[in-house]
């Protein structure tokens, strides 16, 4: 593996997939050939549905998401403000994340099915653990080990799919009924991932993808991605805030921000209100920066048969893995003041000050918007960069 410096990111992003491949290394990261049904996932519908439909419907889903988060927190952390409640932060946040993600993915009532929720979590943990372990094994030994080590993964996936089948089949049957009736009756189409995947496959007239099996596999791929990354981010943020100096009053500052914006929006959680919570957003991004999900990112494999010449003139032969030191960039003194220090308001102050101005420069607004957690740049690579982000 060759680790490239930050200035070479632009060069990496400029290379076509015929030179540098991004999908292969992502599959290899968690030994996807053994842990997931790669052929079914190869058309990337599970990603396309989220990028297209989740982004488009986020505003209308905000109230449902807020309701599920509230329900999940009350069920895991309790509501007693007088007595201390002992929790396991990682496991409780995973439960909250799972229920919330499934509210968007499969809707009520399945998202609150404790058996389904638990199996989704065990599946995610098994994929991550076994996948990373297999990646470190010799190529010849990996298939043999996978036959045994992936048994729990496939068991949990099978059980999760059994819970999903009735829902997916009901939606597919409803689609067939509406086609026969030519839409004469009124039908409020569910607004969740299951329906988005069905509509996406139907729009391409891919009958082989309009099955309960294939739709369920794609749902579970997104369930895994949501549980794994969001749980880690949420847990680290909680720990970072709890370990912050008490004299900084970070907790009170963030709490007051939530209370102020909720009051402005009549106690309702809205997409616009969430976008104005610059402090919360900054705390999440800062925790990602300090801890990181991995030390490297933007991993590519050289697939050009003759290899490729790197920016410094070095020849990288066919099959070479290239990556960028994401952790090093996030802790570079040239990019961040006191990079080893967790400052949850690092990215929020300039945004807040800008919005208080009377005459706001549009270019400055765009610049500060790029300070949000979900933005991507050559300095913030938590979600990757470019079309694979």
Secondary structure as UniProt FT lines:
FT   STRAND          2..4
FT   HELIX           6..8
FT   HELIX           9..14
FT   TURN            17..19
FT   STRAND          20..21
FT   HELIX           23..29
FT   TURN            30..31
FT   HELIX           32..35
FT   HELIX           38..41
FT   TURN            42..43
FT   HELIX           45..49
FT   HELIX           50..54
FT   HELIX           55..76
FT   HELIX           89..105
FT   TURN            108..109
FT   HELIX           110..112
FT   HELIX           114..135
FT   HELIX           139..149
FT   HELIX           151..181
FT   TURN            182..183
FT   HELIX           193..203
FT   TURN            204..205
FT   HELIX           207..209
FT   HELIX           212..242
FT   HELIX           246..248
FT   HELIX           250..264
FT   TURN            265..267
FT   HELIX           271..275
FT   HELIX           278..291
FT   STRAND          297..302
FT   TURN            305..306
FT   STRAND          308..309
FT   TURN            311..312
FT   STRAND          315..316
FT   TURN            318..319
FT   STRAND          321..324
FT   HELIX           326..330
FT   TURN            333..335
FT   TURN            337..340
FT   TURN            344..348
FT   HELIX           349..355
FT   HELIX           362..369
FT   TURN            370..371
FT   TURN            373..374
FT   TURN            382..383
FT   HELIX           386..388
//
